[in-house]
Amino acid sequence: MGRTILCPHCKSALNEDILKQRNSENICLVCGGSLLMESSAEIPKETTKWYYYNGAGGILTTTLYDDEEPFYTFDAVDMQDAERQLKEVLPDSPLVNDSSPEKVVCPRCRSTEIQLVPRKFSFLTGFATNKFDRMCVRCKKKF
């Protein structure tokens, strides 16, 4: 009488003699999984997502529509990883280049603490003016 083999996937007990008769010594008859015990445990792979970059809109997204053809496709862990890969492939991309406008600075003290204040009105210029002046919070200079 042969030994009993336990399937690691479905936990069913199988007789070794029956497996030899069916020429499936390494395959479970119930679930079809491998009966070989692997020496190394499976290392959980990081969950990856596909990110698509279409150059026209400059958007990095996870959805791809049927009528679109992406310029680049990235297999990345998160959005920052996809942006890093995009920077390597296409360094002059509008998504990677931060073209934010420069901050307004005070011409006198170079402070960036600026406040918008409404202009005062007079009888000569009109009662309601809709203009604003910038004023530095530190040195109180209007510009």
N, CA, C and O atoms as a MOPAC input file, in Angstrom:
PM7 MOZYME 1SCF
protein

 N      0.83700 1    -1.17300 1     0.00000 1
 C      0.00000 1     0.00000 1     0.00000 1
 C      0.88300 1     1.23700 1     0.00000 1
 O      1.84300 1     1.32000 1     0.76600 1
 N      0.55800 1     2.20300 1    -0.86400 1
 C      1.36300 1     3.40400 1    -1.01000 1
 C      1.06800 1     4.42600 1     0.07600 1
 O      0.14100 1     4.27500 1     0.87200 1
 N      1.85100 1     5.42200 1     0.08000 1
 C      1.66400 1     6.47000 1     1.08400 1
 C      0.58400 1     7.44400 1     0.64200 1
 O      0.19900 1     7.47500 1    -0.52700 1
 N      0.09500 1     8.24600 1     1.59900 1
 C     -0.94900 1     9.22800 1     1.33100 1
 C     -0.29400 1    10.59500 1     1.15800 1
 O      0.52000 1    11.01000 1     1.98300 1
 N     -0.64800 1    11.27600 1     0.10100 1
 C     -0.09100 1    12.59900 1    -0.20100 1
 C     -1.19500 1    13.62800 1    -0.01400 1
 O     -2.31500 1    13.44700 1    -0.49200 1
 N     -0.87000 1    14.70900 1     0.68600 1
 C     -1.82500 1    15.78800 1     0.93300 1
 C     -1.56600 1    16.91900 1    -0.05900 1
 O     -0.44600 1    17.41900 1    -0.16400 1
 N     -2.59500 1    17.31100 1    -0.77500 1
 C     -2.46600 1    18.40700 1    -1.74500 1
 C     -2.36200 1    19.72700 1    -0.98100 1
 O     -3.20500 1    20.00000 1    -0.12700 1
 N     -1.34900 1    20.55300 1    -1.26400 1
 C     -1.21800 1    21.82600 1    -0.53400 1
 C     -2.26300 1    22.86700 1    -0.93800 1
 O     -2.48000 1    23.83000 1    -0.20200 1
 N     -2.91000 1    22.69500 1    -2.08600 1
 C     -3.87400 1    23.68700 1    -2.56700 1
 C     -5.28500 1    23.41800 1    -2.05800 1
 O     -5.91600 1    24.29600 1    -1.47000 1
 N     -5.78600 1    22.18600 1    -2.28600 1
 C     -7.17500 1    21.87900 1    -1.91300 1
 C     -7.26800 1    21.03200 1    -0.65000 1
 O     -8.37400 1    20.74200 1    -0.19300 1
 N     -6.13700 1    20.62600 1    -0.07400 1
 C     -6.05900 1    19.85000 1     1.17200 1
 C     -6.74200 1    18.48600 1     1.07200 1
 O     -7.23000 1    17.97200 1     2.07800 1
 N     -6.78500 1    17.90000 1    -0.10400 1
 C     -7.36800 1    16.56500 1    -0.25600 1
 C     -6.25400 1    15.52200 1    -0.15400 1
 O     -5.13100 1    15.75700 1    -0.60000 1
 N     -6.57700 1    14.36300 1     0.43900 1
 C     -5.61300 1    13.27700 1     0.61900 1
 C     -5.70500 1    12.33400 1    -0.58100 1
 O     -6.78800 1    11.87100 1    -0.93700 1
 N     -4.56200 1    12.05900 1    -1.19400 1
 C     -4.51800 1    11.20900 1    -2.38800 1
 C     -3.55800 1    10.04800 1    -2.14700 1
 O     -2.52300 1    10.21800 1    -1.50100 1
 N     -3.89800 1     8.87400 1    -2.66200 1
 C     -3.05100 1     7.70000 1    -2.53500 1
 C     -1.99900 1     7.73000 1    -3.64300 1
 O     -2.30600 1     8.04000 1    -4.79400 1
 N     -0.75900 1     7.40600 1    -3.28300 1
 C      0.34500 1     7.46500 1    -4.23800 1
 C      0.19000 1     6.42400 1    -5.35000 1
 O      0.56600 1     6.67900 1    -6.49400 1
 N     -0.36400 1     5.24500 1    -5.01500 1
 C     -0.53900 1     4.19400 1    -6.02800 1
 C     -1.55000 1     4.61000 1    -7.09700 1
 O     -1.36300 1     4.32100 1    -8.27900 1
 N     -2.61500 1     5.28500 1    -6.68000 1
 C     -3.62300 1     5.74400 1    -7.64200 1
 C     -3.03300 1     6.81100 1    -8.56300 1
 O     -3.33400 1     6.85200 1    -9.75600 1
 N     -2.20100 1     7.66200 1    -7.99900 1
 C     -1.55900 1     8.69600 1    -8.81900 1
 C     -0.62300 1     8.07700 1    -9.85100 1
 O     -0.54000 1     8.56500 1   -10.97800 1
 N      0.08800 1     7.00300 1    -9.48100 1
 C      0.99200 1     6.33800 1   -10.42600 1
 C      0.21400 1     5.64500 1   -11.54100 1
 O      0.65400 1     5.61700 1   -12.69000 1
 N     -0.94900 1     5.08400 1   -11.19200 1
 C     -1.76100 1     4.41200 1   -12.20600 1
 C     -2.28900 1     5.40200 1   -13.24600 1
 O     -2.42500 1     5.06000 1   -14.42100 1
 N     -2.57500 1     6.59300 1   -12.82200 1
 C     -3.13000 1     7.60100 1   -13.73400 1
 C     -2.04900 1     8.46900 1   -14.38600 1
 O     -2.36600 1     9.40800 1   -15.11600 1
 N     -0.79400 1     8.16400 1   -14.12900 1
 C      0.34900 1     8.91200 1   -14.67100 1
 C      0.28700 1    10.40100 1   -14.30900 1
 O      0.64100 1    11.26600 1   -15.11100 1
 N     -0.16200 1    10.67100 1   -13.10300 1
 C     -0.18100 1    12.06500 1   -12.63700 1
 C      0.40400 1    12.10900 1   -11.23400 1
 O     -0.28300 1    12.44400 1   -10.26900 1
 N      1.68700 1    11.76500 1   -11.13500 1
 C      2.33900 1    11.68600 1    -9.83200 1
 C      2.55200 1    13.06000 1    -9.20500 1
 O      2.63100 1    13.16600 1    -7.98100 1
 N      2.64400 1    14.09800 1   -10.00100 1
 C      2.92200 1    15.43700 1    -9.48000 1
 C      1.72900 1    16.37600 1    -9.57100 1
 O      1.84000 1    17.55100 1    -9.22300 1
 N      0.56800 1    15.86300 1   -10.04300 1
 C     -0.60100 1    16.71900 1   -10.24500 1
 C     -1.76500 1    16.16900 1    -9.43900 1
 O     -2.03000 1    14.96700 1    -9.46500 1
 N     -2.45700 1    17.03900 1    -8.72800 1
 C     -3.62400 1    16.65900 1    -7.93200 1
 C     -4.77600 1    16.30300 1    -8.86500 1
 O     -5.02300 1    17.00100 1    -9.84800 1
 N     -5.49200 1    15.19900 1    -8.55100 1
 C     -6.61900 1    14.77600 1    -9.37800 1
 C     -7.86300 1    15.61900 1    -9.12400 1
 O     -8.75500 1    15.66900 1    -9.97000 1
 N     -7.93500 1    16.28200 1    -7.97500 1
 C     -9.12000 1    17.05800 1    -7.61800 1
 C     -9.04500 1    18.47400 1    -8.18100 1
 O     -9.94700 1    18.91900 1    -8.89100 1
 N     -7.95300 1    19.17900 1    -7.85400 1
 C     -7.87800 1    20.59500 1    -8.26000 1
 C     -6.92600 1    20.84400 1    -9.42700 1
 O     -6.99000 1    21.91000 1   -10.04000 1
 N     -6.05100 1    19.90400 1    -9.75000 1
 C     -5.11400 1    20.09200 1   -10.84700 1
 C     -3.86100 1    20.84500 1   -10.44800 1
 O     -3.03700 1    21.16900 1   -11.30300 1
 N     -3.70200 1    21.13200 1    -9.15500 1
 C     -2.52400 1    21.85200 1    -8.67400 1
 C     -1.32000 1    20.93800 1    -8.55600 1
 O     -1.45300 1    19.71500 1    -8.60800 1
 N     -0.15800 1    21.52500 1    -8.39900 1
 C      1.08300 1    20.77300 1    -8.28600 1
 C      1.19700 1    20.17400 1    -6.88500 1
 O      0.89700 1    20.83900 1    -5.89300 1
 N      1.63300 1    18.90900 1    -6.80900 1
 C      1.81900 1    18.24300 1    -5.52200 1
 C      3.24200 1    18.37100 1    -5.01200 1
 O      3.53200 1    17.95500 1    -3.89100 1
 N      4.12900 1    18.93400 1    -5.80400 1
 C      5.51200 1    19.09900 1    -5.38300 1
 C      5.59400 1    20.20300 1    -4.33900 1
 O      5.02400 1    21.28200 1    -4.50500 1
 N      6.30700 1    19.91500 1    -3.26900 1
 C      6.50200 1    20.92800 1    -2.23400 1
 C      7.66000 1    21.81700 1    -2.67700 1
 O      8.77800 1    21.34100 1    -2.87500 1
 N      7.39000 1    23.07800 1    -2.82600 1
 C      8.42900 1    24.00200 1    -3.25500 1
 C      9.29500 1    24.34700 1    -2.06000 1
 O      8.79400 1    24.55700 1    -0.95500 1
 N     10.59800 1    24.40300 1    -2.29000 1
 C     11.52800 1    24.64200 1    -1.18800 1
 C     11.44900 1    26.07400 1    -0.66900 1
 O     11.61300 1    26.30900 1     0.52800 1
 N     11.20500 1    27.00800 1    -1.54000 1
 C     11.11200 1    28.40300 1    -1.09800 1
 C      9.65000 1    28.83000 1    -1.08400 1
 O      8.88900 1    28.52800 1    -2.00200 1
 N      9.28500 1    29.51900 1    -0.05100 1
 C      7.91300 1    30.02000 1     0.04500 1
 C      7.73200 1    31.15000 1    -0.95600 1
 O      8.67700 1    31.87800 1    -1.26000 1
 N      6.52900 1    31.29100 1    -1.46300 1
 C      6.27200 1    32.34500 1    -2.43500 1
 C      6.38400 1    33.70600 1    -1.77300 1
 O      5.77300 1    33.96000 1    -0.73500 1
 N      7.15800 1    34.56300 1    -2.37600 1
 C      7.29000 1    35.92500 1    -1.88000 1
 C      6.14800 1    36.73000 1    -2.47500 1
 O      5.98400 1    36.76000 1    -3.69500 1
 N      5.35300 1    37.38400 1    -1.63200 1
 C      4.23700 1    38.15000 1    -2.19800 1
 C      4.75400 1    39.29800 1    -3.05700 1
 O      5.50800 1    40.15300 1    -2.59200 1
 N      4.33800 1    39.29900 1    -4.29800 1
 C      4.75700 1    40.33900 1    -5.23400 1
 C      3.98400 1    41.61700 1    -4.93900 1
 O      2.80500 1    41.58000 1    -4.58600 1
 N      4.66200 1    42.73500 1    -5.09000 1
 C      3.98800 1    44.00900 1    -4.86900 1
 C      2.85900 1    44.16800 1    -5.88200 1
 O      2.98300 1    43.79000 1    -7.04700 1
 N      1.78600 1    44.72300 1    -5.41600 1
 C      0.67300 1    44.93700 1    -6.33300 1
 C      1.04900 1    46.04100 1    -7.30400 1
 O      1.40900 1    47.14700 1    -6.90000 1
 N      0.96200 1    45.73500 1    -8.56900 1
 C      1.32100 1    46.71000 1    -9.59000 1
 C      0.08600 1    47.09500 1   -10.37500 1
 O     -0.85100 1    46.31000 1   -10.52500 1
 N      0.10200 1    48.31100 1   -10.86800 1
 C     -0.98000 1    48.81500 1   -11.70200 1
 C     -0.37300 1    49.30900 1   -13.00700 1
 O      0.80700 1    49.65100 1   -13.08000 1
 N     -1.20100 1    49.33600 1   -14.01700 1
 C     -0.77300 1    49.87100 1   -15.30400 1
 C     -1.17700 1    51.33600 1   -15.36800 1
 O     -2.33300 1    51.68400 1   -15.12300 1
 N     -0.22200 1    52.18400 1   -15.69700 1
 C     -0.47500 1    53.61200 1   -15.86400 1
 C     -0.22000 1    53.96300 1   -17.32200 1
 O      0.74700 1    53.49700 1   -17.92300 1
 N     -1.09500 1    54.78600 1   -17.88200 1
 C     -1.01300 1    55.16000 1   -19.29000 1
 C     -0.79700 1    56.66000 1   -19.38700 1
 O     -1.39000 1    57.43800 1   -18.63900 1
 N      0.06900 1    57.05700 1   -20.32900 1
 C      0.34600 1    58.47100 1   -20.55200 1
 C     -0.00200 1    58.79800 1   -21.98800 1
 O      0.59200 1    58.25700 1   -22.92000 1
 N     -0.97700 1    59.69400 1   -22.16600 1
 C     -1.26700 1    60.17900 1   -23.51200 1
 C     -0.71200 1    61.58500 1   -23.59900 1
 O     -1.08300 1    62.45100 1   -22.80600 1
 N      0.15300 1    61.81700 1   -24.53000 1
 C      0.89800 1    63.06200 1   -24.60600 1
 C      0.06700 1    64.28000 1   -24.91000 1
 O      0.48000 1    65.39200 1   -24.58000 1
 N     -1.08700 1    64.12100 1   -25.52500 1
 C     -1.88300 1    65.28200 1   -25.92200 1
 C     -2.38600 1    66.05000 1   -24.71200 1
 O     -2.26000 1    67.27300 1   -24.65900 1
 N     -2.94700 1    65.35700 1   -23.75400 1
 C     -3.48500 1    66.02800 1   -22.57800 1
 C     -2.47800 1    66.14700 1   -21.45800 1
 O     -2.68600 1    66.91500 1   -20.51900 1
 N     -1.38900 1    65.40100 1   -21.54000 1
 C     -0.40300 1    65.42500 1   -20.48400 1
 C     -0.92100 1    64.80600 1   -19.20100 1
 O     -0.64200 1    65.30100 1   -18.10900 1
 N     -1.68400 1    63.71100 1   -19.33100 1
 C     -2.31500 1    63.09900 1   -18.17100 1
 C     -1.77500 1    61.68700 1   -17.99000 1
 O     -1.65300 1    60.93000 1   -18.95400 1
 N     -1.45600 1    61.34200 1   -16.75600 1
 C     -1.05600 1    59.99100 1   -16.39700 1
 C     -2.24100 1    59.35000 1   -15.69100 1
 O     -2.64000 1    59.80900 1   -14.62000 1
 N     -2.81400 1    58.29500 1   -16.27200 1
 C     -4.05300 1    57.73400 1   -15.74700 1
 C     -3.99900 1    56.21200 1   -15.71500 1
 O     -3.13300 1    55.59800 1   -16.33900 1
 N     -4.93700 1    55.61000 1   -14.97800 1
 C     -5.01200 1    54.15200 1   -14.89700 1
 C     -6.04700 1    53.57900 1   -15.85000 1
 O     -6.11900 1    52.36100 1   -16.01200 1
 N     -6.84500 1    54.41900 1   -16.48000 1
 C     -7.88000 1    53.93300 1   -17.39300 1
 C     -7.45900 1    54.17800 1   -18.83600 1
 O     -6.88900 1    55.21700 1   -19.16900 1
 N     -7.74900 1    53.20800 1   -19.67300 1
 C     -7.44500 1    53.31700 1   -21.09800 1
 C     -8.72800 1    53.03300 1   -21.86100 1
 O     -9.34500 1    51.98200 1   -21.69000 1
 N     -9.11800 1    53.96600 1   -22.69300 1
 C    -10.33600 1    53.81400 1   -23.47900 1
 C    -10.01300 1    53.14600 1   -24.80800 1
 O     -8.86500 1    53.13000 1   -25.25000 1
 N    -11.04800 1    52.59300 1   -25.43700 1
 C    -10.84800 1    51.83900 1   -26.67600 1
 C    -10.34400 1    52.70400 1   -27.81900 1
 O     -9.57600 1    52.23000 1   -28.65600 1
 N    -10.75900 1    53.95900 1   -27.87000 1
 C    -10.37900 1    54.81900 1   -28.98400 1
 C     -9.05200 1    55.53900 1   -28.75800 1
 O     -8.63500 1    56.32100 1   -29.61300 1
 N     -8.37700 1    55.30000 1   -27.63600 1
 C     -7.11300 1    55.97800 1   -27.34100 1
 C     -5.93500 1    55.03700 1   -27.55300 1
 O     -6.03100 1    53.82900 1   -27.33800 1
 N     -4.85000 1    55.61100 1   -27.97000 1
 C     -3.59300 1    54.89100 1   -28.09800 1
 C     -2.57200 1    55.62500 1   -27.22600 1
 O     -2.17100 1    56.73700 1   -27.56900 1
 N     -2.13900 1    55.03300 1   -26.10700 1
 C     -1.21900 1    55.76200 1   -25.22000 1
 C      0.17500 1    55.85000 1   -25.82500 1
 O      0.60400 1    54.96000 1   -26.56000 1
 N      0.88000 1    56.94200 1   -25.50600 1
 C      2.26400 1    57.08200 1   -25.94300 1
 C      3.16700 1    56.12200 1   -25.17800 1
 O      4.03100 1    55.46700 1   -25.76100 1
 N      2.95400 1    56.04800 1   -23.86200 1
 C      3.76600 1    55.19000 1   -23.01200 1
 C      2.86800 1    54.44300 1   -22.04200 1
 O      1.84100 1    54.96000 1   -21.60300 1
 N      3.26800 1    53.21900 1   -21.71100 1
 C      2.56900 1    52.39800 1   -20.72700 1
 C      3.56900 1    52.03100 1   -19.64400 1
 O      4.67700 1    51.58600 1   -19.94300 1
 N      3.18100 1    52.21600 1   -18.37900 1
 C      4.07600 1    51.96200 1   -17.25800 1
 C      3.48100 1    50.91800 1   -16.33500 1
 O      2.28400 1    50.94700 1   -16.04800 1
 N      4.31000 1    49.99600 1   -15.86800 1
 C      3.92900 1    49.01900 1   -14.85100 1
 C      4.55300 1    49.50600 1   -13.55300 1
 O      5.74200 1    49.29200 1   -13.31700 1
 N      3.75800 1    50.15900 1   -12.70700 1
 C      4.29500 1    50.81700 1   -11.52300 1
 C      3.49400 1    50.44000 1   -10.29000 1
 O      2.35700 1    49.97900 1   -10.37900 1
 N      4.11300 1    50.64800 1    -9.14000 1
 C      3.47300 1    50.34300 1    -7.86500 1
 C      2.47400 1    51.42400 1    -7.49500 1
 O      1.36100 1    51.12000 1    -7.06400 1
 N      2.86100 1    52.68600 1    -7.66000 1
 C      1.96600 1    53.79600 1    -7.33800 1
 C      2.20800 1    54.92500 1    -8.33200 1
 O      3.03000 1    54.80700 1    -9.23900 1
 N      1.48300 1    56.01500 1    -8.14700 1
 C      1.55800 1    57.13500 1    -9.08700 1
 C      2.94800 1    57.77900 1    -9.08700 1
 O      3.42900 1    58.19400 1   -10.14100 1
 N      3.59700 1    57.86900 1    -7.92800 1
 C      4.92800 1    58.47200 1    -7.87200 1
 C      5.93900 1    57.63200 1    -8.64900 1
 O      6.82500 1    58.17600 1    -9.30800 1
 N      5.80800 1    56.32000 1    -8.57400 1
 C      6.70000 1    55.44600 1    -9.33100 1
 C      6.47000 1    55.61700 1   -10.83100 1
 O      7.42500 1    55.62100 1   -11.60600 1
 N      5.22100 1    55.75700 1   -11.24100 1
 C      4.91300 1    55.97700 1   -12.65600 1
 C      5.45500 1    57.32600 1   -13.12400 1
 O      5.95900 1    57.43300 1   -14.24200 1
 N      5.35700 1    58.36100 1   -12.28000 1
 C      5.91000 1    59.66900 1   -12.65400 1
 C      7.42800 1    59.61500 1   -12.74700 1
 O      8.01800 1    60.28400 1   -13.59500 1
 N      8.06900 1    58.82700 1   -11.88300 1
 C      9.52400 1    58.68500 1   -11.94600 1
 C      9.92600 1    57.99900 1   -13.25000 1
 O     10.89600 1    58.40400 1   -13.89100 1
 N      9.18400 1    56.96100 1   -13.64700 1
 C      9.47200 1    56.28700 1   -14.91000 1
 C      9.22500 1    57.21000 1   -16.09800 1
 O      9.96500 1    57.17700 1   -17.08000 1
 N      8.18600 1    58.02900 1   -16.00600 1
 C      7.89600 1    58.97900 1   -17.07900 1
 C      9.01100 1    60.00700 1   -17.20200 1
 O      9.36200 1    60.41300 1   -18.31000 1
 N      9.56700 1    60.42800 1   -16.07400 1
 C     10.65900 1    61.40200 1   -16.09700 1
 C     11.90100 1    60.81400 1   -16.75700 1
 O     12.65000 1    61.53200 1   -17.42100 1
 N     12.12700 1    59.50000 1   -16.57600 1
 C     13.26600 1    58.85600 1   -17.22700 1
 C     13.05100 1    58.74000 1   -18.73300 1
 O     13.98200 1    58.94000 1   -19.51300 1
 N     11.82500 1    58.41800 1   -19.14100 1
 C     11.53900 1    58.20300 1   -20.55800 1
 C     11.37400 1    59.51900 1   -21.30200 1
 O     11.91700 1    59.69300 1   -22.39400 1
 N     10.63000 1    60.43900 1   -20.71800 1
 C     10.29300 1    61.69200 1   -21.37800 1
 C     10.54900 1    62.85000 1   -20.41000 1
 O      9.62400 1    63.29200 1   -19.72800 1
 N     11.78600 1    63.35000 1   -20.33700 1
 C     12.09900 1    64.36600 1   -19.32700 1
 C     11.43700 1    65.72000 1   -19.56100 1
 O     11.29900 1    66.49200 1   -18.61200 1
 N     11.02400 1    66.03500 1   -20.78100 1
 C     10.40700 1    67.34000 1   -21.03600 1
 C      8.88400 1    67.26300 1   -21.06400 1
 O      8.23300 1    68.08400 1   -21.71100 1
 N      8.31900 1    66.29300 1   -20.37600 1
 C      6.86700 1    66.13900 1   -20.31300 1
 C      6.25000 1    67.26200 1   -19.47800 1
 O      6.83000 1    67.66100 1   -18.46800 1
 N      5.08600 1    67.77700 1   -19.87900 1
 C      4.44900 1    68.82200 1   -19.06800 1
 C      3.96700 1    68.30100 1   -17.72000 1
 O      3.76100 1    69.08800 1   -16.79700 1
 N      3.78600 1    67.00100 1   -17.59100 1
 C      3.38000 1    66.43400 1   -16.31100 1
 C      4.53700 1    66.44000 1   -15.31900 1
 O      4.33000 1    66.65600 1   -14.12500 1
 N      5.74600 1    66.20400 1   -15.80200 1
 C      6.91700 1    66.14100 1   -14.93400 1
 C      7.43800 1    67.53600 1   -14.62300 1
 O      7.78400 1    67.83200 1   -13.47900 1
 N      7.49600 1    68.39300 1   -15.63500 1
 C      8.00700 1    69.74600 1   -15.42700 1
 C      6.99000 1    70.56500 1   -14.66000 1
 O      5.85400 1    70.73500 1   -15.10000 1
 N      7.39800 1    71.06100 1   -13.53100 1
 C      6.50600 1    71.88300 1   -12.72100 1
 C      6.63400 1    73.31900 1   -13.20900 1
 O      7.58100 1    74.02200 1   -12.85500 1
 N      5.68500 1    73.74400 1   -14.01700 1
 C      5.72300 1    75.09200 1   -14.57400 1
 C      4.75900 1    75.99800 1   -13.82000 1
 O      3.98900 1    76.74100 1   -14.42800 1
 N      4.80500 1    75.93200 1   -12.50500 1
 C      3.92800 1    76.78300 1   -11.71100 1
 C      4.44900 1    78.21700 1   -11.77200 1
 O      5.65900 1    78.43200 1   -11.84400 1
 N      3.55500 1    79.19300 1   -11.74500 1
 C      4.00500 1    80.57800 1   -11.81900 1
 C      4.79900 1    80.95600 1   -10.57200 1
 O      4.57200 1    80.43900 1    -9.47900 1
 N      5.73400 1    81.87400 1   -10.77800 1
 C      6.55800 1    82.30000 1    -9.65700 1
 C      5.71800 1    83.06800 1    -8.65600 1
 O      4.72600 1    83.70200 1    -9.01500 1
 N      6.12600 1    83.00500 1    -7.39600 1
 C      5.40000 1    83.71300 1    -6.35500 1
 C      5.68600 1    85.20200 1    -6.45600 1
 O      6.75800 1    85.62500 1    -6.88900 1
 N      4.70600 1    85.97500 1    -6.04800 1
 C      4.85100 1    87.42300 1    -6.04300 1
 C      5.68400 1    87.80400 1    -4.82600 1
 O      5.42000 1    87.34700 1    -3.71300 1
 N      6.69600 1    88.64800 1    -5.04700 1
 C      7.55200 1    89.10000 1    -3.94900 1
 C      7.47500 1    90.61000 1    -3.83900 1
 O      7.21100 1    91.31200 1    -4.81500 1
 N      7.70500 1    91.08300 1    -2.65600 1
 C      7.70900 1    92.52300 1    -2.40800 1
 C      8.95200 1    93.13400 1    -3.05100 1
 O     10.04400 1    92.58800 1    -2.89700 1
 N      8.81500 1    94.26000 1    -3.77200 1
 C      9.99100 1    94.86800 1    -4.40000 1
 C     10.94700 1    95.50200 1    -3.38600 1
 O     12.12100 1    95.70500 1    -3.69400 1
 N     10.46700 1    95.81300 1    -2.19600 1
 C     11.31700 1    96.45600 1    -1.20000 1
 C     12.06100 1    95.43800 1    -0.33700 1
 O     13.28600 1    95.49700 1    -0.24000 1
 N     11.34500 1    94.51000 1     0.28900 1
 C     11.98300 1    93.60000 1     1.25200 1
 C     12.06800 1    92.15300 1     0.77100 1
 O     12.59000 1    91.30800 1     1.49700 1
 N     11.58400 1    91.84500 1    -0.40000 1
 C     11.62000 1    90.50900 1    -1.00500 1
 C     10.84400 1    89.46700 1    -0.19800 1
 O     11.18800 1    88.28500 1    -0.23000 1
 N      9.83500 1    89.87500 1     0.50200 1
 C      8.98800 1    88.96500 1     1.25500 1
 C      7.91900 1    88.39100 1     0.32700 1
 O      7.49300 1    89.04700 1    -0.62400 1
 N      7.49400 1    87.17400 1     0.60900 1
 C      6.42000 1    86.56300 1    -0.18000 1
 C      5.07900 1    86.63700 1     0.54000 1
 O      4.08300 1    86.09900 1     0.05700 1
 N      5.05000 1    87.29100 1     1.67600 1
 C      3.80100 1    87.45700 1     2.42200 1
 C      3.08900 1    88.69100 1     1.88600 1
 O      3.31300 1    89.80700 1     2.35500 1
 N      2.23000 1    88.47300 1     0.89700 1
 C      1.54700 1    89.56000 1     0.19500 1
 C      0.05300 1    89.44700 1     0.46800 1
 O     -0.50500 1    88.35200 1     0.54900 1
 N     -0.57400 1    90.60300 1     0.60600 1
 C     -2.00400 1    90.65000 1     0.86300 1
 C     -2.65800 1    91.55800 1    -0.17000 1
 O     -2.09100 1    92.58300 1    -0.54500 1
 N     -3.85600 1    91.18300 1    -0.63200 1
 C     -4.61200 1    92.02100 1    -1.55500 1
 C     -5.53700 1    92.91900 1    -0.75000 1
 O     -6.30500 1    92.44300 1     0.08600 1
 N     -5.45800 1    94.22100 1    -1.00700 1
 C     -6.32600 1    95.17900 1    -0.31600 1
 C     -7.09300 1    95.97200 1    -1.36700 1
 O     -6.53100 1    96.31700 1    -2.40700 1
 N     -8.37500 1    96.27000 1    -1.11300 1
 C     -9.14400 1    97.05400 1    -2.09200 1
 C     -8.69500 1    98.51300 1    -2.08000 1
 O     -8.28000 1    99.04400 1    -1.05000 1
 N     -8.78600 1    99.14800 1    -3.25000 1
 C     -8.43200 1   100.56400 1    -3.33900 1
 C     -9.52500 1   101.41500 1    -2.71400 1
 O    -10.70500 1   101.06700 1    -2.74800 1
 N     -9.11100 1   102.52100 1    -2.15000 1
 C    -10.07700 1   103.47100 1    -1.58400 1
 C    -10.71600 1   104.24100 1    -2.73400 1
 O    -10.14400 1   104.34900 1    -3.81900 1
 N    -11.88200 1   104.76100 1    -2.48700 1
 C    -12.55700 1   105.52200 1    -3.53400 1
 C    -12.63000 1   106.98700 1    -3.11600 1
 O    -12.55700 1   107.33500 1    -1.93700 1
 N    -12.77400 1   107.80100 1    -4.10600 1
 C    -12.93400 1   109.23700 1    -3.85700 1
 C    -14.05300 1   109.75400 1    -4.75100 1
 O    -14.56100 1   109.03300 1    -5.61000 1
 N    -14.43000 1   111.00700 1    -4.54100 1
 C    -15.49900 1   111.59300 1    -5.34700 1
 C    -15.03700 1   111.84800 1    -6.77400 1
 O    -15.85500 1   111.84000 1    -7.69400 1
 N    -13.75000 1   112.07500 1    -6.97400 1
 C    -13.24500 1   112.36000 1    -8.31200 1
 C    -13.14800 1   111.09600 1    -9.17600 1
 O    -13.43600 1   111.14300 1   -10.37200 1
 N    -12.74800 1   109.97700 1    -8.58100 1
 C    -12.56400 1   108.76200 1    -9.38100 1
 C    -13.79900 1   107.89700 1    -9.42600 1
 O    -13.89200 1   107.01800 1   -10.28300 1
 N    -14.72800 1   108.10600 1    -8.56000 1
 C    -15.94900 1   107.30700 1    -8.57400 1
 C    -16.18500 1   106.65300 1    -7.23000 1
 O    -15.27800 1   106.51800 1    -6.40800 1
 N    -17.39400 1   106.26100 1    -7.03400 1
 C    -17.74100 1   105.67100 1    -5.74400 1
 C    -17.28700 1   104.21300 1    -5.63200 1
 O    -16.79800 1   103.78600 1    -4.58700 1
 N    -17.45100 1   103.47900 1    -6.68800 1
 C    -17.13400 1   102.05300 1    -6.60500 1
 C    -16.03800 1   101.71200 1    -7.60700 1
 O    -16.27600 1   101.66600 1    -8.81400 1
 N    -14.87600 1   101.48200 1    -7.10700 1
 C    -13.79600 1   100.99800 1    -7.97200 1
 C    -13.56100 1    99.53500 1    -7.63100 1
 O    -13.58000 1    99.14600 1    -6.46400 1
 N    -13.34500 1    98.75100 1    -8.63700 1
 C    -13.17100 1    97.31000 1    -8.43700 1
 C    -11.71000 1    96.89700 1    -8.56800 1
 O    -11.41900 1    95.79100 1    -9.02300 1
 N    -10.81000 1    97.75400 1    -8.18300 1
 C     -9.39500 1    97.43700 1    -8.31500 1
 C     -8.80700 1    97.10700 1    -6.94600 1
 O     -9.29600 1    97.54400 1    -5.90500 1
 N     -7.73500 1    96.31500 1    -6.99500 1
 C     -7.06500 1    95.89800 1    -5.76900 1
 C     -5.58400 1    96.22100 1    -5.87300 1
 O     -5.01500 1    96.21700 1    -6.96500 1
 N     -4.97400 1    96.49500 1    -4.75200 1
 C     -3.53300 1    96.69100 1    -4.66600 1
 C     -2.93800 1    95.55400 1    -3.85100 1
 O     -3.59600 1    94.96400 1    -2.99400 1
 N     -1.68400 1    95.26500 1    -4.14000 1
 C     -0.95700 1    94.30400 1    -3.32200 1
 C     -0.22600 1    95.07300 1    -2.23500 1
 O      0.30500 1    96.15900 1    -2.47100 1
 N     -0.20700 1    94.48900 1    -1.03500 1
 C      0.48700 1    95.14000 1     0.06600 1
 C      1.31400 1    94.09400 1     0.80400 1
 O      0.82500 1    93.01000 1     1.11800 1
 N      2.56200 1    94.42800 1     1.07400 1
 C      3.44700 1    93.54200 1     1.80700 1
 C      3.04200 1    93.55200 1     3.28000 1
 O      2.79400 1    94.61200 1     3.85500 1
 N      2.97900 1    92.38600 1     3.87600 1
 C      2.58400 1    92.28300 1     5.27900 1
 C      3.71300 1    92.74200 1     6.18800 1
 O      3.44900 1    93.27000 1     7.26900 1
 N      4.95300 1    92.55700 1     5.78300 1
 C      6.09100 1    92.91300 1     6.64200 1
 C      6.39600 1    94.40700 1     6.62300 1
 O      6.47700 1    95.03100 1     7.68100 1
 N      6.56800 1    94.99100 1     5.43300 1
 C      7.00200 1    96.39200 1     5.37300 1
 C      5.87800 1    97.35300 1     4.99900 1
 O      6.10800 1    98.56200 1     4.95100 1
 N      4.67400 1    96.85800 1     4.73200 1
 C      3.47900 1    97.65700 1     4.42600 1
 C      3.59500 1    98.47100 1     3.14000 1
 O      2.90600 1    99.48000 1     2.99200 1
 N      4.43900 1    98.05900 1     2.22300 1
 C      4.59000 1    98.74900 1     0.93800 1
 C      3.46600 1    98.32600 1     0.01000 1
 O      3.20600 1    97.13200 1    -0.14200 1
 N      2.78900 1    99.29700 1    -0.62000 1
 C      1.75900 1    99.00900 1    -1.61400 1
 C      2.39200 1    99.03900 1    -2.99800 1
 O      3.19500 1    99.91900 1    -3.30700 1
 N      2.02800 1    98.08700 1    -3.80900 1
 C      2.53600 1    98.04500 1    -5.18400 1
 C      1.52400 1    97.40700 1    -6.09200 1
 O      1.76500 1    97.28000 1    -7.29200 1

